[in-house]
Amino acid sequence: MNRASLIRSYLIRSSSIRHFVSRASLISGIRYWRAVVMGVVSLTAMSARLTSQQVASSVTPSTASVIFTLDFPESSPKHYSIAVDRSGHASYECTVKDGEDPEEQTYQTEFDVSAGSREHVFEWAKQAQYFAGQIDSGNRKLAFTGAKILSYQDGLRSSTARYNFSNLEPVRELTTLFQNMAGTQEYGRRLAYYHRYQKLALDDELKRMEAQARNNELSEIQGVRLVLQEIVEDSSVINVVRARAKELIEMGSSAGAGR
């Protein structure tokens, strides 16, 4: 083979090698960028899952709450609201006039509900679709018993419904429970006032409270235990009154343990 043939053969081989290398590099590049794209997609999906998990985990049970509000000018108090969270902690707020003071005052207190009442509150809220739809009966012939509002809030939803009367059993159950809780808290508020300013009024107030408790018209009596305990421990209060307060404490304890 002469020199020209050797050079031509060398050039052909070199061209083939360059072509092969170029093609291999192209394939390698495509695979590389495909891997990069797949990696970005995977990271995006993972990030979305983590975000979803973080949102779900941020909705801890204690952030969920059910709130009942009543506005009824013909009653006393004419306005009150009770909020119960998933841990069983509750708050009560009302607008009232105390004693001879002509100005309305806002009264606020906190207490813990029994495990049974807490479970009832959230189960009935669930059965009522968390108040996302209409819960009022729509019957305008019924007597007005106050403008009522039920609200549910947690980290994912917030819904509110207004009603006078509802045909939904869970809503009626919630209404009764919250009104009975409010009745107990109102006794606690008045007893605290009478204990401080008008001790002679304690006996009649405790008699009424005891009668309603025995008729199952009050709920969560343990929520006013501190007020009752202060009366029991006050030696300046007559014995019969202290005995009634002690009896109510025991009724609240047994009712809470039974739920």
C-alpha positions in Angstrom: 0.0 0.0 0.0 1.5 3.3 -1.0 1.6 6.4 1.2 -1.5 8.0 -0.3 -3.6 5.0 0.4 -2.3 4.8 4.0 -3.2 8.4 4.6 -6.7 8.0 3.1 -7.3 4.9 5.3 -6.2 6.8 8.4 -8.5 9.7 7.6 -11.5 7.4 7.1 -10.8 5.7 10.4 -10.4 9.0 12.2 -13.7 10.3 10.8 -15.5 7.1 11.9 -14.0 7.4 15.3 -15.0 11.1 15.6 -18.5 10.2 14.4 -18.8 7.4 17.0 -17.5 9.6 19.8 -19.8 12.5 18.7 -22.8 10.1 18.7 -21.8 8.6 22.0 -21.5 12.1 23.5 -24.9 13.1 22.1 -26.6 10.0 23.6 -24.8 10.5 26.8 -25.9 14.2 26.9 -29.5 13.2 26.2 -29.4 10.6 29.0 -27.8 13.2 31.3 -30.5 15.8 30.7 -33.2 13.2 30.9 -31.8 12.2 34.3 -31.8 15.9 35.3 -35.4 16.4 34.3 -36.5 13.2 36.1 -34.7 14.4 39.2 -36.4 17.8 39.1 -39.8 16.0 38.7 -39.0 13.7 41.6 -37.9 16.6 43.8 -41.1 18.6 42.9 -43.3 15.6 43.8 -41.4 15.0 47.0 -41.7 18.7 47.9 -45.5 18.6 47.2 -45.9 15.5 49.5 -43.9 17.1 52.3 -45.9 20.3 52.0 -49.1 18.2 52.2 -47.9 16.4 55.2 -46.8 19.6 56.9 -50.3 21.1 56.3 -51.9 17.9 57.6 -49.7 17.8 60.7 -50.3 21.5 61.4 -54.0 20.7 61.9 -53.5 19.3 65.3 -56.6 18.1 67.2 -56.4 21.1 69.6 -56.8 23.6 66.7 -60.3 22.3 65.9 -63.1 24.1 67.7 -66.9 24.3 67.8 -68.5 27.6 68.8 -72.1 28.3 69.8 -73.5 31.8 70.0 -76.9 33.0 71.2 -78.3 36.5 70.9 -81.7 36.9 72.6 -82.7 40.4 73.8 -85.6 39.0 75.8 -83.3 36.8 78.0 -80.5 37.3 80.5 -77.8 37.3 79.4 -79.0 38.6 76.1 -75.7 37.5 74.4 -73.3 34.7 75.1 -71.0 32.3 73.3 -69.2 29.1 74.2 -66.2 27.7 72.4 -65.0 24.1 72.9 -61.7 22.9 71.3 -60.7 19.4 70.5 -58.6 19.1 73.7 -61.8 19.8 75.8 -60.8 23.3 76.8 -63.8 25.7 76.8 -64.3 29.4 77.1 -67.5 31.2 78.0 -68.3 34.9 77.3 -71.5 36.9 77.9 -72.8 40.4 78.1 -74.7 41.2 81.3 -75.7 43.8 83.9 -74.6 43.1 87.4 -76.2 44.6 90.5 -77.2 48.2 90.2 -74.7 49.0 87.5 -76.6 50.3 84.5 -73.7 49.6 82.2 -73.4 46.3 80.4 -70.3 44.3 81.3 -68.5 41.5 79.5 -67.9 38.4 81.6 -65.4 35.8 80.5 -64.2 32.6 82.0 -62.6 29.3 81.0 -63.1 25.7 82.0 -62.6 22.1 80.8 -65.4 20.0 79.7 -65.7 16.2 80.4 -64.3 13.8 77.8 -67.9 12.6 77.1 -69.2 16.1 76.3 -66.1 16.8 74.2 -66.7 13.7 72.1 -70.4 14.5 71.8 -69.6 18.0 70.6 -67.3 17.0 67.8 -69.3 13.9 66.8 -72.5 15.9 66.5 -70.6 18.6 64.5 -69.4 15.9 62.1 -72.9 14.5 61.7 -74.2 18.0 60.9 -71.6 18.3 58.1 -69.7 20.8 60.2 -72.5 23.3 59.6 -71.5 23.7 56.0 -75.1 23.9 54.7 -78.4 25.2 55.9 -79.4 23.9 59.4 -82.5 26.2 60.1 -85.9 24.5 59.7 -87.2 27.4 57.6 -90.4 27.3 59.6 -91.3 31.0 60.2 -94.4 30.0 62.3 -92.2 28.8 65.2 -91.7 31.1 68.1 -88.4 33.0 68.1 -86.1 31.6 70.8 -83.0 33.6 70.0 -80.6 34.0 67.0 -78.3 31.1 67.2 -75.0 30.5 65.4 -73.0 27.3 65.2 -69.4 27.5 63.9 -66.7 25.0 63.2 -63.1 25.9 62.6 -59.9 24.0 62.1 -56.8 24.4 60.0 -58.5 23.2 56.8 -62.1 24.5 57.0 -64.2 27.2 58.6 -68.0 27.2 58.4 -70.9 29.0 60.1 -74.6 28.5 60.1 -77.4 30.6 61.7 -80.7 29.2 62.9 -83.7 29.7 65.2 -84.8 26.1 65.2 -83.4 23.0 63.4 -84.9 19.8 62.3 -81.4 18.1 62.4 -81.0 15.9 65.5 -77.3 16.6 66.0 -77.9 20.4 65.9 -80.7 20.1 68.4 -78.4 18.0 70.7 -75.6 20.5 70.4 -78.0 23.4 71.2 -79.3 21.7 74.3 -75.8 20.8 75.5 -74.4 24.3 74.9 -77.4 26.0 76.6 -77.1 23.7 79.6 -73.4 24.6 79.8 -74.2 28.3 79.6 -76.8 27.8 82.4 -74.1 26.3 84.6 -71.7 29.1 83.8 -74.4 31.7 84.6 -74.9 30.1 88.0 -71.1 30.3 88.6 -71.1 34.0 87.6 -74.0 34.9 89.9 -72.7 32.8 92.8 -69.4 34.5 92.6 -71.1 37.9 92.7 -73.4 37.0 95.6 -70.6 35.4 97.5 -68.7 38.7 97.3 -71.6 41.2 97.7 -74.8 39.5 98.8 -74.2 36.3 100.8 -77.8 36.1 101.9 -78.8 35.4 98.3 -76.6 32.3 98.1 -79.1 29.9 99.6 -81.9 30.5 97.1 -79.5 30.6 94.2 -78.0 27.2 95.2 -81.5 25.7 95.7 -82.4 26.7 92.1 -79.1 25.4 90.8 -79.5 22.1 92.6 -83.1 21.6 91.3 -82.0 22.3 87.7 -79.1 19.9 88.0 -81.3 17.1 89.2 -83.6 17.8 86.3 -80.7 17.4 83.9 -81.0 21.1 82.8 -77.4 21.9 83.6 -74.2 20.4 82.1 -70.5 20.5 83.2 -71.1 21.5 86.8 -67.4 20.8 87.5 -66.8 23.9 85.3 -67.8 26.1 88.3 -66.2 23.9 90.9 -63.8 26.7 92.0 -66.7 29.1 92.9 -68.5 26.3 94.7 -65.3 25.3 96.6 -64.8 28.9 97.7 -68.3 28.9 99.3 -67.7 25.6 101.0 -64.5 26.8 102.5 -65.9 30.2 103.7 -66.7 29.9 107.4 -68.7 33.2 107.3 -71.3 31.4 105.1 -74.0 29.5 107.0 -73.6 25.7 107.1 -76.7 24.8 105.1 -75.4 26.9 102.2 -72.0 25.4 102.3 -73.6 21.9 102.4 -75.5 22.7 99.2 -72.4 23.9 97.5 -70.6 20.7 98.5 -73.4 18.6 97.2 -73.3 20.3 93.9 -69.5 19.7 93.7 -70.2 16.0 94.3 -72.9 16.0 91.6 -70.5 17.5 89.1 -67.8 15.0 89.9 -70.0 12.0 89.6 -71.6 13.3 86.4 -68.2 13.9 84.8 -66.9 10.5 85.9 -70.0 8.8 84.4 -69.5 10.3 80.9 
